[in-house]
Amino acid sequence: MSMRIVKSARRTDETEISLTLNLDGSGIYDVDTGCGFLNHMLELFSRHGRFDLTLACRGDVQVDYHHTVEDIAIVLGRAFSEALGDRAGINRYGTCTLPMDEALILAAVDISGRPVVGYALEVPTEKVGDFDTELVEEFLLGFARSLGCAVHVRRLAGTNSHHIIEGMFKALARALKEAVAIDEKYALEIPSTKGTIL
């Protein structure tokens, strides 16, 4: 299997981002987004997906974290897409139901080429620390559009906003780990009757 390692960068008037992603890593991370809560979420995303992730972002955080979150998601989604190439051999689908203390989160992904987000996380507070919880959906939208995948997340139980969001990032990582894994028996096949996913 070829190395699925990608370096990516994006610069706008709002953010400057550099990223290195290894889909077949061990969960090593070095993340600096300018937002402590987002750092924490991406670090555990890396660890639970076993994706090696180096990410640095300088953004207009004096405004808020919106541009930082959205643009990081775009760059991360593009990196996944580039690392997957023509999608040959991948499982394509992945699911995870994950308990995080009192929270129970379902995440499911289909790397289909069609960007869709089914968002039913129902986070009870507007903020966790200085992080606007509505930005979780913005992250998923940016990621799904850039990767070309369907992502569904659902809160099955939970009252603590931190636990709900953390559970979502962990469940998403584990679902993606399953979806991007290579099925060696069908390593040369595109997992679609269309013959293409792109």
Helices and strands as residue ranges (DSSP letters): E 5-11, E 15-22, E 29-32, H 36-49, E 52-59, H 66-84, E 93-100, E 103-110, E 116-120, E 127-128, E 131-132, H 135-147, E 150-157, H 161-180, G 184-186
